[in-house]
Amino acid sequence: MLILVWFVVCILFYFVQLLLENSGHSLEVFAVLSAIALFLISRVRHKIK
């Protein structure tokens, strides 16, 4: 499960950097998107059990 989280975070970071490049808001967008992704992974994981 940790590997899945790591891949999701890396992919999100890549897309945020690709889209926003040197914008001052790229770190904030990355933080929000990664929090949403981790929340969704947690919800899916608990539904499976």
N, C-alpha and C positions, 0 to 999 in steps of 0.2 A: 504494500500500500504506500509505503514511503517513496518508493521509486516512481509510482504514479504521480504523487504530489510534486516530486522534484521535476518530472517531465512537464507537468502543467505549468509550474512556475517558470521554468526556462522558456517554454513556448510563449507564454504571456509576456515575459520580459523582451523577447525577440520582437514580437509584433508591436509592442508599445514603442520600443526604440526605433523600429522601422517606420512607424507612422508619425511619431512626434519628433524624432531626431533630437535636436538640441533645445527643445522647448523646456521651459522651466517647470512645466506641469507633468512631465513624463513620469517622474517618480511617484507623484500622487495618483496618477491614473493607474500605474502599475500596482500600487498598494491596494487601491479599491478593487481592481479586477482580480488580484490574487486572493483577497479576502472573500470575494464572491465565489471564486472557484473552490477555495478550501471549504466554504460553507456547503456548497453543492455536493462536493465529494463526501463530506461528512454525512449529509442527509441520505445520499444513495447508499453509503456504507451501512447506516443504521437500518435502512429499509430492507436490505438483503438479509440481515440477521433475524 
